[in-house]
């Protein structure tokens, strides 16, 4: 138990669990006309990051910028949104520092700067009319803070916050509460955890259109965290609730009706 408390108070490993395994190769993706791998620098001008720009056949309707979750790397997380290629949307997915082929080690401030650089790169190389940011799990906590520093934030047509949270302290408490042997210490976890990366102020500051996705039975991030994110947002917003019992799986190939719903929303922007 002391190990868990130590990680919460002094380690990033509780929140960031990167690896460098190549889970899929871009050449495997269906409906991809072109796949380009790019190296770009974080805003510190020192840390080299890696990303993929995946272009659909035909004329692109817009560009989706993915801020992926906390484990593995973009080569696994891109599968959550790769279906959008067949709907005519280009995908820009990329890795935070320390993930996949990106240099460095992840930390709360560093990943925010990485996000700003990724947004800048995507905007400069955008395809189609729409510019959409999709933050998933921890990516949904990183994206709003990066957007706050993004010069063209008023050009974002839609911000999607998928299965995410605003407070790292709350997530630490939730993780302890899910394990019976850690449950008595959940409030200790809350006290020790750093909230350096919390996104509440950034969420309040975002004036654009937003969509929150969260499953009532999410096994990783409690549904209440999704509700809190929704209530913090101040612009035009929607909240789509699910009962699938999944984390990040509500808009998937197993739910074609939800994919149609999302595509209809995109086409109406």
C-alpha positions in Angstrom: 0.0 0.0 0.0 2.9 2.3 0.7 4.1 1.8 -2.9 0.7 3.1 -4.2 0.8 6.1 -2.0 4.4 6.8 -3.0 3.4 6.7 -6.7 0.5 9.1 -6.1 2.6 11.6 -4.3 5.8 11.5 -6.4 5.4 9.4 -9.5 3.8 10.1 -12.9 3.4 6.3 -13.4 -0.1 6.4 -11.9 -1.3 8.6 -14.8 1.2 7.9 -17.6 1.8 4.4 -18.7 3.5 4.7 -22.1 5.3 2.0 -24.1 7.1 1.9 -27.4 5.4 -1.2 -28.9 4.1 -0.8 -32.5 0.6 -2.3 -32.2 -0.4 -1.5 -35.7 1.2 -0.2 -38.9 -0.5 2.6 -40.8 -0.4 0.4 -44.0 -3.0 -1.8 -42.3 -5.7 0.9 -42.2 -8.6 0.5 -44.6 -10.0 3.5 -46.4 -6.6 5.4 -46.1 -5.5 7.1 -49.3 -2.2 8.3 -47.8 -0.4 7.9 -44.5 2.4 10.3 -43.6 4.6 10.0 -40.5 5.9 13.3 -39.2 8.5 14.4 -36.6 7.7 17.7 -35.0 9.0 19.6 -32.0 7.2 20.4 -28.8 6.9 24.0 -27.9 10.0 23.7 -25.7 11.9 23.3 -29.1 13.8 20.4 -27.6 11.5 17.4 -27.4 10.9 15.6 -30.7 7.5 14.1 -31.1 6.0 11.7 -33.6 2.6 11.7 -35.4 0.6 10.2 -38.2 -1.5 12.2 -40.7 -4.0 9.7 -42.2 -5.9 10.9 -45.3 -9.1 9.4 -46.6 -10.0 8.8 -50.3 -11.9 11.6 -52.0 -12.2 15.1 -50.7 -11.6 15.4 -46.9 -14.5 16.9 -45.0 -12.3 17.9 -42.1 -9.4 17.0 -39.8 -9.8 15.1 -36.4 -7.0 15.8 -33.9 -6.8 12.9 -31.4 -5.5 13.3 -27.9 -5.2 9.7 -26.8 -5.4 7.9 -23.5 -2.8 7.2 -20.9 -1.5 3.8 -21.8 0.4 2.3 -24.7 0.7 4.8 -27.6 -1.0 6.2 -30.7 -0.6 2.9 -32.7 -3.2 1.3 -30.4 -5.4 4.3 -29.7 -5.9 5.3 -33.3 -8.3 2.3 -33.7 -10.9 4.1 -31.6 -11.4 6.7 -34.4 -10.0 5.1 -37.5 -13.6 4.4 -38.7 -13.9 8.1 -39.5 -11.7 7.6 -42.6 -14.6 5.9 -44.4 -16.7 8.9 -43.5 -14.3 11.3 -45.3 -12.3 12.7 -42.3 -8.5 13.0 -42.1 -7.0 11.9 -38.8 -4.0 13.4 -37.0 -2.9 11.2 -34.2 0.3 11.7 -32.3 2.2 10.7 -29.2 3.0 12.7 -26.0 6.6 12.8 -24.9 7.8 9.3 -23.8 5.1 7.5 -25.8 5.8 5.4 -28.9 8.4 7.1 -31.0 8.3 10.4 -29.2 11.3 11.5 -27.1 11.4 12.4 -23.4 9.4 11.5 -20.3 5.8 12.5 -19.7 4.9 15.0 -17.0 1.8 17.2 -16.4 3.3 20.4 -17.9 5.3 18.8 -20.7 2.3 17.0 -22.2 0.4 20.3 -22.3 3.1 21.8 -24.4 3.2 18.8 -26.6 -0.5 19.3 -27.1 -0.1 22.9 -28.2 2.6 21.8 -30.7 0.3 19.0 -32.0 -2.6 21.4 -32.5 -0.4 23.9 -34.3 0.9 21.2 -36.6 -2.5 19.9 -37.3 -3.9 23.3 -38.0 -1.1 24.2 -40.4 -1.7 20.9 -42.3 -5.4 20.6 -41.9 -7.6 19.1 -44.6 -11.2 19.9 -45.3 -13.6 22.4 -43.8 -13.9 21.2 -40.2 -11.3 21.2 -37.4 -12.3 18.8 -34.6 -10.4 17.9 -31.4 -11.2 14.5 -29.8 -9.7 14.0 -26.3 -10.0 10.5 -24.8 -9.6 9.6 -21.1 -6.5 11.5 -19.9 -6.3 13.1 -23.4 -9.6 14.8 -22.5 -7.9 16.4 -19.5 -4.8 17.4 -21.5 -6.6 18.8 -24.6 -8.5 21.8 -22.9 -5.3 23.1 -21.3 -3.5 22.8 -24.6 -6.3 24.5 -26.4 -6.1 27.5 -24.0 -2.6 28.1 -25.4 -3.6 27.4 -29.0 -3.6 30.6 -31.1 -6.4 29.4 -33.4 -8.7 27.9 -30.7 -11.6 29.9 -32.1 -11.3 27.8 -35.3 -12.1 24.6 -33.4 -15.6 23.5 -34.7 -16.1 20.8 -32.0 -14.3 19.6 -28.9 -15.1 16.0 -27.9 -14.3 15.0 -24.3 -14.6 11.2 -24.2 -14.6 9.2 -20.9 -12.5 11.9 -19.2 -12.1 14.0 -16.0 -11.0 17.4 -14.8 -9.3 16.6 -11.5 -6.4 14.2 -11.1 -7.0 14.2 -7.3 -10.5 12.8 -7.9 -9.2 10.1 -10.3 -6.7 9.0 -7.7 -9.4 8.7 -5.1 -11.6 6.8 -7.5 -8.8 4.3 -8.3 -8.3 3.6 -4.6 -12.0 3.3 -4.0 -12.3 0.5 -6.7 -10.0 -1.8 -4.7 -11.2 -3.2 -1.4 -7.8 -3.3 0.1 -7.2 0.4 -0.8 -10.7 1.7 -0.2 -9.9 2.9 3.4 -7.1 5.0 2.1 -8.9 6.8 -0.8 -9.0 10.1 1.0 -5.3 9.8 1.7 -4.8 9.3 -2.0 -6.8 12.4 -2.7 -4.7 14.5 -0.3 -1.4 13.2 -1.7 -2.2 13.4 -5.4 -1.0 16.4 -7.4 -3.6 18.4 -9.3 -1.0 20.2 -11.4 -2.7 19.1 -14.6 -6.3 19.7 -13.6 -8.4 21.3 -16.4 -11.4 23.0 -14.7 -10.3 26.6 -15.6 -9.5 25.6 -19.1 -12.9 24.0 -19.5 -14.6 27.1 -18.2 -12.6 29.2 -20.6 -13.5 27.2 -23.7 -16.3 29.1 -25.5 -16.7 26.8 -28.5 -19.0 23.9 -29.2 -18.4 20.7 -27.2 -19.6 17.2 -26.8 -19.1 15.0 -23.6 -19.2 11.2 -23.9 -19.4 9.0 -20.8 -20.6 5.6 -19.9 -22.6 5.2 -16.7 -20.7 1.9 -16.1 -17.3 3.1 -17.1 -14.9 0.8 -15.3 -12.0 3.3 -15.3 -13.3 6.9 -14.9 -16.5 7.2 -12.9 -19.6 8.7 -14.6 -19.6 11.5 -12.1 -16.4 12.8 -13.5 -18.0 13.1 -16.9 -20.9 15.0 -15.4 -18.5 17.4 -13.7 -16.7 18.0 -17.0 -20.0 18.8 -18.7 -21.1 21.3 -16.0 -17.7 23.1 -16.2 -18.1 23.8 -19.9 -19.8 27.1 -20.6 -20.3 27.2 -24.4 -22.8 25.3 -26.5 -22.6 21.7 -25.3 -24.1 18.2 -25.4 -23.8 15.2 -23.2 -24.2 11.7 -24.7 -24.7 9.0 -22.0 -24.2 5.3 -22.5 -24.8 2.1 -20.6 -22.3 -0.2 -22.4 -20.0 -0.8 -19.5 -17.0 0.3 -21.5 -14.2 2.9 -21.3 -13.8 4.7 -24.6 -15.8 2.0 -26.5 -19.2 3.7 -27.0 -18.5 5.0 -30.5 -17.0 1.8 -32.0 -17.6 -0.6 -34.8 -19.8 -2.6 -32.4 -22.1 0.4 -32.2 -22.8 1.4 -35.8 -25.8 3.5 -34.8 -23.7 5.6 -32.5 -21.2 6.0 -35.3 -24.0 7.3 -37.6 -25.1 9.6 -34.9 -21.6 11.1 -34.6 -21.2 11.3 -38.4 -24.5 13.2 -38.5 -23.2 15.7 -35.9 -20.0 16.2 -37.8 -21.8 16.8 -41.1 -24.1 19.4 -39.4 -21.2 21.6 -38.2 
